[in-house]
Each structure stands twice: as structure tokens, then as C-alpha cells.
Amino acid sequence: MSHKFTLKIAFVLLFSFISISTLQAQQPKLNVAVAGLNHDHIYLIMNSFQKGEVNIIGIAENNPDLIQRFKKRYQLADSLFFSDLPALLKKRKPDAVLAYNAISDHLAVVEAAAPLGISVMVEKPLATTVKDAEKMAQLALKYNSHLLTNYETTWYPSNQEAYLNIKQQKMIGTVRKMIVHDGHEGPKEIGVSKEFLSWLTDPKKNGAGALNDFGCYGANLMTWLMDGKAPISVSAITHQIKPDVYPNVDDDATILLEYPDATGIIEASWNWPFSIKDMEVFGKTGYIQAVNEHQLRLKENGNADYKVYKAKALAPAYANSLTYLAAVLRNEIQPEHDLSSLENNLIVVKILEAAKTSAKTGKKVLIK
């Protein structure tokens, strides 16, 4: 890991006393275009819009039911809506496009925005296939635009502090094993919208079921912990525990990542009794767990007891996707191998594609 990158992570915590509201007051709000309304994460950006934290200057959506639903709920003007993203971008010039549509539609968003020099942030994962991900990367690089991926867990203070404890403070020694759990009872069971459920359970639009939906979190975090290196190989097992509910996709996946001196285990499921997003890291001399968004658990060699502590608040630029995106667009942050970076997320898509192949064939898949 580079000294520059270590210092950048240290910066995340060092300036945590600065409030998000103070930073936003000092900087002009982002003007964003929204591509799609059929991803339920859209409610996060709409809440930010209601709070005056971001300007939405256009929405590309062609589903009349969704359009009417959002117009009514958020008191949106007719002039905000366009039938597709190219039509929107002919009329409006956003700072960035935020994609809240099916994963298979991310390529079309980049194809519309990148040639205009407009950066894009998509909801995780980056793409359904390596082929699509590489096309998106080529467009972003050709037109010098940013292509970022947003994960909920990126903005967990616990994950950022665990990384700092492991990489800078060397609390647990060299990483030997990583275990990431991500899942819940199932999208239908927790009551996602019908539009979201429709593509989330479509193997072409989502790329898989729980394997893609939740497996991407672990692949993202492990690539980060491994300093942007891809694994040597990927092995995976998937199940359809509820075929009557999810007949077309897996609803449970276990993915094994092989590194030269470490192992990663990703557990992704739509079958758990409750929602969980945690990360465990075993090192040569200790163990650290990001238990939830704020809490960590540490045990160092020679200590009989675990230390449980709360993560420090993050610096505003790393506190959420909007402040991070704004800092990137202002060249205050170079994404490099950040959790949102293109480099990291190209590897994530390779891991997920290899996992699907392994689950189908029953064989280990080498990563090239």
C-alpha cells in the first residue's frame, strides 16, 4: 500500500470534527441528473434533495406509475422528467449522473454521459458482466470522466476505522483471513417496491440473485484490504432455498477467494433471520471485526479479552456518497483504489462473474 494512500485514510479520521453541514455550506451544491427510479436506494438521494443537500435538475424515467408516484410524494415539477437520459442531457448539464436503475442498464448510462464529459456514480455493483464493465471503463477513460460505484458500507465509520487500524496502526499484523457477511430475509420478505423486485430477481438485469446483490459488498471490501489486488482464484456455492419465491436466481451464495497469503470468505444471502452487514479480519497477531456501522471489536495476541469500541465520525468528504462525489469532482480526492473507485470495482465484477461460473460448473475459476 502506498504511503500516500495511508495518509489519505488517516485524513478521513483526523478531520472528523468538521461537520457535514459546515462543509456543504462552504461549497456549492451538486447539480445531478438521476437515471431511473426503479432502485429503492433512490429514496436516499430524494431525502437529501428534500433536505436541500443536492439539486436534482433532471430525472430520466419512462415508467408512468413511478413518475406519478415520485411527483406526488416529493412535489416534483413536470419539467424535471425526461423519457430517457440522452434526451435529458440535451437539455440539462449536470455535474454528474446518478444511476438508480437495473444493473444491466448501467452501461447505457455511461454511454450517454461519458462522451459529454459527465461523470457517473452507479449503485453497486458496477455491472452485470466483465464485458460491460470494461466497456464502461474504456468510455470513462477515453472521455476523462469519473466512474464511481456507491455501496452503503463504504460510508460505515467502522469499516474505515478498521482499515486504518489494520493498515496504518498494524494492530493485527498481516491479514490472513477475511469474512464478510451481507444479507437479510429476502427482498420480497422485507417489502421492496415491485419495480425493484422485478429486476432484482431477473438473472439478466441483476446478473444473479443474492450472489450479485450482496456478494459485491465482500468483494469490494476484500479488494480494498488486499491493496487493489485481484484474487488468484474464486470458488462458489449457490442455493435456491426458496425456489417458489425466487425461481430464476440464487438466494444464497458462499464465495471463496484465494490470495497468495490470505483467504476471503463472502457470505451473501436472502435467507437470514435478520439483516446483517459485518466484516471480520484475522491477522497474524490479532482479530478485528466491524460489527455494524459504528461498533468494532478487537482482540490482540496476548490479551484475554476483546476490546469493544465505537468508531470515530468520518470527515465530511468520506461521510456519504454525495460529499465524496463532490470532493472527487473538485479534484480534492483522487479515487485511486478507494472502495468507490473504478479500479476496485472492475475487480469486483471479475470476482462475481467467476463466482457464477464456479457455482455453475463446480470448479475453481482462475482470475486472469
C-alpha positions as CSV (number, residue, x, y, z in Angstrom):
1,M,0.0,0.0,0.0
2,S,1.3,3.4,-0.9
3,H,2.3,6.0,1.8
4,K,0.0,8.5,0.0
5,F,-3.0,6.2,0.3
6,T,-2.3,5.5,4.0
7,L,-2.1,9.3,4.7
8,K,-5.4,9.7,2.8
9,I,-7.2,7.2,5.1
10,A,-5.7,8.9,8.1
11,F,-7.1,12.2,6.9
12,V,-10.6,10.6,6.9
13,L,-10.4,10.3,10.7
14,L,-8.1,13.3,11.6
15,F,-10.6,15.9,10.5
16,S,-13.8,14.2,11.7
17,F,-14.6,17.2,13.9
18,I,-15.7,19.2,10.8
19,S,-19.5,18.9,10.4
20,I,-21.1,17.8,7.1
21,S,-23.4,20.8,7.3
22,T,-20.4,23.1,7.6
23,L,-18.7,21.6,4.5
24,Q,-21.9,21.8,2.5
25,A,-22.4,25.4,3.5
26,Q,-18.9,26.3,2.2
27,Q,-19.4,24.5,-1.2
28,P,-22.0,24.9,-3.9
29,K,-24.4,22.0,-4.0
30,L,-24.1,19.4,-6.7
31,N,-26.4,19.6,-9.7
32,V,-27.2,16.0,-10.5
33,A,-29.3,14.1,-13.1
34,V,-31.0,10.9,-12.0
35,A,-31.1,7.9,-14.3
36,G,-34.0,5.7,-13.3
37,L,-36.3,5.5,-10.3
38,N,-36.7,1.7,-10.0
39,H,-33.9,1.1,-7.5
40,D,-35.1,1.6,-3.9
41,H,-31.9,3.3,-2.9
42,I,-33.3,6.3,-4.8
43,Y,-35.1,7.3,-1.6
44,L,-31.7,8.1,-0.1
45,I,-31.0,10.7,-2.7
46,M,-34.6,12.0,-2.7
47,N,-34.3,12.6,1.1
48,S,-31.1,14.5,0.5
49,F,-32.9,16.5,-2.1
50,Q,-35.7,17.3,0.3
51,K,-33.2,18.5,2.9
52,G,-31.6,20.8,0.4
53,E,-28.3,18.9,0.2
54,V,-28.3,18.4,-3.5
55,N,-30.0,19.8,-6.6
56,I,-31.8,17.4,-8.9
57,I,-32.0,19.1,-12.3
58,G,-33.5,16.2,-14.3
59,I,-34.8,12.7,-14.0
60,A,-34.8,10.1,-16.8
61,E,-37.7,7.6,-16.3
62,N,-40.3,6.2,-18.7
63,N,-42.5,4.3,-16.2
64,P,-45.6,6.4,-15.8
65,D,-46.5,4.8,-12.5
66,L,-43.1,5.7,-11.0
67,I,-43.2,9.2,-12.4
68,Q,-46.6,9.9,-10.8
69,R,-45.6,8.3,-7.5
70,F,-42.5,10.4,-7.2
71,K,-44.2,13.6,-8.4
72,K,-46.8,13.3,-5.7
73,R,-44.5,12.2,-2.9
74,Y,-41.8,14.8,-3.5
75,Q,-43.8,17.6,-5.2
76,L,-41.7,17.4,-8.3
77,A,-42.4,19.6,-11.4
78,D,-43.2,18.0,-14.7
79,S,-40.2,19.8,-16.2
80,L,-37.8,17.6,-14.3
81,F,-38.8,14.5,-16.1
82,F,-37.5,13.1,-19.4
83,S,-38.2,9.9,-21.2
84,D,-34.6,8.9,-21.4
85,L,-31.1,10.0,-20.4
86,P,-29.9,11.2,-23.8
87,A,-33.0,13.5,-24.1
88,L,-32.3,14.8,-20.6
89,L,-28.6,15.5,-21.3
90,K,-29.5,17.5,-24.4
91,K,-31.4,20.0,-22.2
92,R,-29.6,19.9,-18.9
93,K,-25.9,20.0,-17.9
94,P,-25.5,18.2,-14.6
95,D,-22.2,17.9,-12.6
96,A,-22.8,14.1,-12.6
97,V,-25.4,11.4,-13.3
98,L,-26.6,9.1,-10.5
99,A,-27.8,5.7,-11.8
100,Y,-30.8,4.2,-9.9
101,N,-31.8,1.6,-12.4
102,A,-31.2,-2.1,-13.1
103,I,-27.5,-3.1,-13.1
104,S,-27.7,-4.2,-16.7
105,D,-28.7,-0.6,-17.6
106,H,-25.5,1.0,-16.2
107,L,-23.6,0.6,-19.5
108,A,-26.3,2.7,-21.3
109,V,-26.0,5.4,-18.6
110,V,-22.2,5.7,-19.2
111,E,-22.6,5.6,-23.0
112,A,-24.9,8.6,-22.7
113,A,-22.9,10.6,-20.1
114,A,-19.2,9.9,-20.7
115,P,-18.9,11.3,-24.2
116,L,-20.2,14.6,-22.8
117,G,-17.5,14.6,-20.2
118,I,-20.1,13.9,-17.4
119,S,-19.1,11.7,-14.5
120,V,-21.3,8.9,-13.3
121,M,-21.9,7.2,-10.0
122,V,-23.8,3.9,-10.1
123,E,-25.4,1.9,-7.3
124,K,-23.5,-1.3,-6.6
125,P,-22.3,-3.4,-8.3
126,L,-20.7,-1.7,-11.3
127,A,-22.0,-4.1,-14.0
128,T,-23.5,-7.5,-14.6
129,T,-20.7,-8.7,-16.7
130,V,-17.0,-8.1,-17.1
131,K,-17.6,-7.2,-20.8
132,D,-20.0,-4.4,-19.8
133,A,-17.7,-3.2,-17.0
134,E,-14.7,-3.0,-19.4
135,K,-16.8,-1.1,-22.0
136,M,-17.8,1.4,-19.2
137,A,-14.2,1.8,-18.1
138,Q,-13.0,2.4,-21.6
139,L,-15.6,5.1,-22.1
140,A,-14.8,6.8,-18.8
141,L,-11.0,6.8,-19.5
142,K,-11.5,7.9,-23.2
143,Y,-13.6,10.9,-22.2
144,N,-11.8,11.7,-18.9
145,S,-14.9,11.3,-16.7
146,H,-15.2,9.6,-13.3
147,L,-17.0,6.3,-13.0
148,L,-17.7,5.5,-9.3
149,T,-19.7,2.8,-7.6
150,N,-21.7,3.5,-4.4
151,Y,-22.0,1.0,-1.6
152,E,-23.8,1.6,1.7
153,T,-20.9,0.0,3.6
154,T,-18.4,2.5,2.1
155,W,-19.7,5.2,4.5
156,Y,-19.6,3.0,7.6
157,P,-17.2,4.6,10.1
158,S,-16.5,1.1,11.4
159,N,-15.1,-0.1,8.1
160,Q,-12.9,2.9,7.6
161,E,-11.5,2.8,11.1
162,A,-10.9,-1.0,10.9
163,Y,-8.9,-0.3,7.7
164,L,-6.9,2.3,9.5
165,N,-6.3,0.1,12.5
166,I,-5.1,-2.7,10.2
167,K,-3.1,-0.8,7.6
168,Q,-1.6,2.1,9.5
169,Q,-1.6,1.1,13.1
170,K,-0.8,-2.6,12.4
171,M,-3.0,-3.7,15.2
172,I,-3.5,-7.3,14.0
173,G,-0.4,-7.9,11.8
174,T,-0.5,-9.1,8.2
175,V,-4.1,-10.0,7.0
176,R,-4.6,-13.8,6.8
177,K,-8.4,-14.3,6.6
178,M,-11.3,-12.0,5.8
179,I,-15.0,-13.0,6.3
180,V,-17.8,-10.6,5.2
181,H,-21.5,-11.3,5.9
182,D,-24.1,-9.4,4.0
183,G,-27.8,-10.3,3.7
184,H,-31.3,-10.1,5.1
185,E,-34.6,-12.1,5.0
186,G,-35.0,-11.5,1.2
187,P,-36.1,-8.6,-0.9
188,K,-39.7,-9.7,-1.2
189,E,-39.8,-10.5,2.5
190,I,-38.7,-7.1,3.6
191,G,-41.1,-5.4,1.2
192,V,-39.1,-3.7,-1.6
193,S,-41.1,-2.0,-4.3
194,K,-42.5,-4.1,-7.1
195,E,-40.3,-2.3,-9.7
196,F,-37.1,-3.0,-7.7
197,L,-38.1,-6.6,-7.1
198,S,-38.8,-7.2,-10.8
199,W,-35.3,-6.6,-11.9
200,L,-33.5,-7.7,-8.7
201,T,-34.8,-11.2,-9.3
202,D,-34.0,-11.2,-13.1
203,P,-30.8,-13.0,-13.9
204,K,-30.0,-10.8,-16.8
205,K,-30.9,-7.4,-15.3
206,N,-29.3,-8.1,-11.9
207,G,-26.7,-10.6,-13.1
208,A,-27.7,-13.1,-10.4
209,G,-29.6,-13.1,-7.1
210,A,-28.1,-12.8,-3.7
211,L,-24.7,-13.5,-5.2
212,N,-24.6,-10.2,-7.0
213,D,-26.9,-8.2,-4.7
214,F,-24.9,-9.0,-1.5
215,G,-21.8,-10.7,-2.7
216,C,-20.5,-7.5,-4.2
217,Y,-20.0,-6.0,-0.7
218,G,-17.5,-8.6,0.4
219,A,-15.7,-8.5,-3.0
220,N,-15.4,-4.7,-2.7
221,L,-14.1,-4.7,0.9
222,M,-11.6,-7.6,0.3
223,T,-10.2,-5.9,-2.8
224,W,-9.6,-2.8,-0.6
225,L,-8.0,-4.8,2.1
226,M,-5.8,-6.6,-0.4
227,D,-4.5,-3.2,-1.7
228,G,-6.3,-3.4,-5.0
229,K,-5.1,-6.9,-6.0
230,A,-7.4,-9.4,-7.5
231,P,-7.5,-12.9,-6.0
232,I,-5.7,-15.9,-7.7
233,S,-8.9,-17.9,-7.9
234,V,-12.6,-17.9,-7.0
235,S,-14.8,-20.8,-5.8
236,A,-18.5,-20.5,-5.1
237,I,-21.6,-22.5,-4.0
238,T,-25.1,-21.1,-4.5
239,H,-28.5,-22.3,-3.4
240,Q,-32.2,-21.8,-4.2
241,I,-33.6,-22.3,-0.7
242,K,-36.9,-20.6,-1.7
243,P,-37.4,-21.5,-5.4
244,D,-41.1,-20.7,-5.0
245,V,-40.2,-17.1,-4.1
246,Y,-37.1,-16.7,-6.3
247,P,-37.4,-19.2,-9.2
248,N,-34.9,-17.6,-11.5
249,V,-32.0,-16.7,-9.3
250,D,-29.9,-17.9,-6.4
251,D,-31.0,-16.7,-2.9
252,D,-27.8,-17.8,-1.0
253,A,-24.2,-17.7,-2.0
254,T,-20.8,-18.6,-0.4
255,I,-17.8,-17.3,-2.3
256,L,-14.2,-18.3,-1.5
257,L,-11.3,-16.0,-2.7
258,E,-7.8,-17.3,-2.8
259,Y,-4.9,-14.8,-2.4
260,P,-1.2,-15.7,-2.2
261,D,-1.1,-15.4,1.6
262,A,-4.7,-14.8,2.6
263,T,-8.2,-16.2,2.2
264,G,-11.5,-14.4,1.8
265,I,-15.0,-15.8,2.5
266,I,-18.0,-13.9,1.3
267,E,-21.4,-15.0,2.7
268,A,-24.4,-13.4,0.9
269,S,-28.0,-14.4,1.5
270,W,-31.7,-13.6,1.1
271,N,-32.4,-16.2,3.8
272,W,-31.2,-14.9,7.1
273,P,-33.5,-14.2,10.1
274,F,-32.4,-10.6,10.2
275,S,-30.3,-8.0,8.3
276,I,-26.5,-8.1,8.8
277,K,-23.5,-6.3,7.2
278,D,-20.3,-7.0,9.1
279,M,-16.6,-7.7,8.4
280,E,-14.2,-9.9,10.3
281,V,-10.4,-9.7,9.6
282,F,-7.9,-12.2,11.1
283,G,-4.3,-11.1,11.1
284,K,-1.1,-12.7,12.2
285,T,-1.3,-11.2,15.7
286,G,-4.9,-10.3,16.2
287,Y,-8.5,-10.0,15.1
288,I,-10.8,-7.1,14.3
289,Q,-14.5,-7.0,13.5
290,A,-16.6,-4.2,12.2
291,V,-19.7,-5.4,14.0
292,N,-22.1,-2.9,12.4
293,E,-22.0,0.7,11.1
294,H,-20.4,2.2,14.2
295,Q,-19.1,-0.6,16.5
296,L,-15.8,-2.5,16.4
297,R,-14.4,-5.5,18.3
298,L,-10.6,-6.1,18.7
299,K,-8.6,-8.8,20.2
300,E,-4.8,-8.7,20.0
301,N,-2.4,-11.5,20.7
302,G,-1.8,-12.0,24.4
303,N,-4.9,-10.2,25.5
304,A,-7.5,-12.3,27.2
305,D,-10.5,-10.0,26.5
306,Y,-12.0,-8.4,23.5
307,K,-12.0,-4.6,23.3
308,V,-15.3,-3.2,22.0
309,Y,-15.2,0.4,20.9
310,K,-17.1,2.9,18.7
311,A,-15.6,4.3,15.5
312,K,-14.9,8.0,15.2
313,A,-17.0,10.0,12.9
314,L,-15.8,10.4,9.4
315,A,-14.5,13.5,7.7
316,P,-17.3,15.1,5.7
317,A,-15.8,14.2,2.3
318,Y,-16.0,10.5,3.3
319,A,-19.2,10.6,5.2
320,N,-21.6,9.8,2.4
321,S,-21.8,9.4,-1.4
322,L,-22.7,13.0,-2.2
323,T,-19.9,14.7,-0.2
324,Y,-17.4,12.1,-1.6
325,L,-18.6,12.6,-5.2
326,A,-18.4,16.4,-4.8
327,A,-14.8,16.1,-3.5
328,V,-13.8,13.9,-6.4
329,L,-15.3,16.3,-8.9
330,R,-13.4,19.2,-7.3
331,N,-10.2,17.1,-7.5
332,E,-9.9,17.2,-3.7
333,I,-9.8,13.4,-3.7
334,Q,-8.2,11.1,-6.2
335,P,-10.2,7.8,-6.0
336,E,-7.2,5.6,-6.7
337,H,-8.1,2.3,-5.0
338,D,-10.9,3.7,-2.8
339,L,-14.0,1.5,-2.3
340,S,-15.8,3.6,-4.9
341,S,-13.0,3.5,-7.4
342,L,-13.2,2.1,-10.9
343,E,-10.1,0.0,-10.3
344,N,-11.6,-1.7,-7.3
345,N,-15.0,-2.3,-8.9
346,L,-13.6,-3.8,-12.1
347,I,-12.1,-6.5,-9.9
348,V,-15.4,-6.8,-8.0
349,V,-17.2,-7.6,-11.3
350,K,-14.5,-10.2,-12.2
351,I,-14.9,-11.9,-8.8
352,L,-18.7,-12.0,-9.2
353,E,-18.5,-13.4,-12.8
354,A,-16.0,-16.0,-11.7
355,A,-18.2,-16.9,-8.8
356,K,-21.2,-17.5,-11.0
357,T,-19.1,-19.7,-13.3
358,S,-17.7,-21.7,-10.4
359,A,-21.2,-22.2,-8.9
360,K,-22.4,-23.5,-12.3
361,T,-19.5,-25.8,-13.1
362,G,-18.5,-26.8,-9.6
363,K,-14.9,-25.9,-10.4
364,K,-12.4,-23.3,-9.1
365,V,-12.1,-20.4,-11.5
366,L,-8.7,-18.6,-12.0
367,I,-8.7,-14.9,-12.3
368,K,-6.7,-13.5,-15.2
